[in-house]
């Protein structure tokens, strides 16, 4: 969770989940295998962790204030007694227009003490989901190398 995300860029995952801009619309083909509500709760818990570590961050406080005003669902999750925690893993299902649903493991690798995170998406080796990713890789490579 990046403490300083601007509304104009909508780079914040929490804004994409609970806001009403273009980033929110881009989240619609993505769902968590645990369910949307569980995913939302874990993201709000992650935001609680960030606000606890950076209580004086004005942009982070503005993000929380704006989302409370814009999203009753965010406000309910934020007000719940959910403990602060870092979002580190999930299994997500993405709907791709060419190959349909793809199940991917999402892991957030955290560097302790550095606020550095790297998000990786992987499919189980040998699975049909890995095959779908291979197909997309091949078709994208072929499309990129075709002269216009």
Secondary structure by P-SEA (a helix, b strand, c coil): cccccccccccccccccccccaaaaaaccccccccaaaaaaaaaaaaaaaaaaccccaaaaaaaaaaaaccaaaaaaaaccccbbbbcbbbbbbbbccccbbbbbbbbbbcccccbbbbbbbcccccaaaaaaaaaaaaaaaaaaccc
